[in-house]
Amino acid sequence: MVPKVTVPDVVGKTAEEAASAVTEAGLGPIQIEYPGDAGDGGTILAQLPAGGREVPEGFPVLMLVSTGPRAEQLPEDEVQ
């Protein structure tokens, strides 16, 4: 039987800190970049499963990583 471990709460941490915490807990970090205005670049916006849940050791933890605010793009007719 696979032992259960507790998922760490990594929302708000840097991507590096989050990956380290998830790995140290015996889980598999999966990070997906999310471009948008939410959060500072490189911080975890959301995770699945949520922190505090009990899951089998080695279970993947999906983390949404902010890339920071998008750069404003000018309409093509304003680009010279």
C-alpha positions in Angstrom: 0.0 0.0 0.0 1.3 3.5 -0.9 1.7 5.8 2.1 -0.3 9.0 2.2 1.3 12.4 2.6 -0.1 15.9 3.2 -0.1 18.4 0.3 1.7 21.6 1.4 -0.1 24.9 0.8 2.1 26.7 -1.7 -0.3 29.4 -3.0 1.5 32.8 -2.8 5.0 31.2 -2.7 7.5 31.6 -5.5 7.6 28.9 -8.1 11.0 27.7 -6.8 9.8 27.6 -3.2 6.7 25.7 -4.2 8.4 23.1 -6.3 10.9 22.5 -3.4 8.1 22.1 -0.8 6.1 19.8 -3.0 9.1 17.6 -3.8 10.2 17.5 -0.1 6.7 16.3 0.7 7.2 13.3 -1.6 4.9 14.6 -4.3 5.4 15.5 -8.0 5.3 19.2 -8.9 3.8 20.3 -12.2 3.9 24.0 -13.0 1.8 25.7 -15.6 2.5 29.3 -16.5 -0.5 31.7 -16.5 -0.1 35.0 -18.3 -2.2 37.7 -16.7 -2.6 40.6 -14.3 -3.1 38.4 -11.2 -0.2 38.1 -8.9 3.5 39.0 -9.3 5.5 37.1 -11.9 6.8 33.8 -10.6 4.2 33.3 -7.8 1.8 30.5 -7.3 -1.8 31.6 -8.0 -3.6 28.3 -7.4 -2.9 24.6 -6.8 -4.7 21.3 -7.1 -5.0 19.3 -4.9 -5.4 22.0 -2.2 -3.0 22.3 0.7 -3.8 20.1 3.6 -5.3 17.3 1.6 -4.0 13.7 2.1 -2.9 12.0 -1.1 -0.8 9.0 -2.1 3.0 9.6 -2.0 4.2 10.6 -5.5 0.9 12.1 -6.4 1.2 15.1 -8.9 0.5 18.6 -7.6 -0.6 21.1 -10.3 0.5 24.7 -9.7 -0.6 27.7 -11.7 2.4 30.1 -11.9 1.8 33.8 -12.7 4.0 35.3 -15.4 3.0 38.8 -14.2 1.1 41.5 -16.0 0.9 41.2 -19.7 2.8 43.8 -21.8 0.5 46.2 -23.5 0.3 45.7 -27.2 -0.4 48.6 -29.6 -2.9 48.1 -32.4 -1.1 47.4 -35.7 -2.1 50.8 -37.2 -0.3 52.6 -34.3 3.0 50.6 -34.7 5.6 52.5 -36.8 
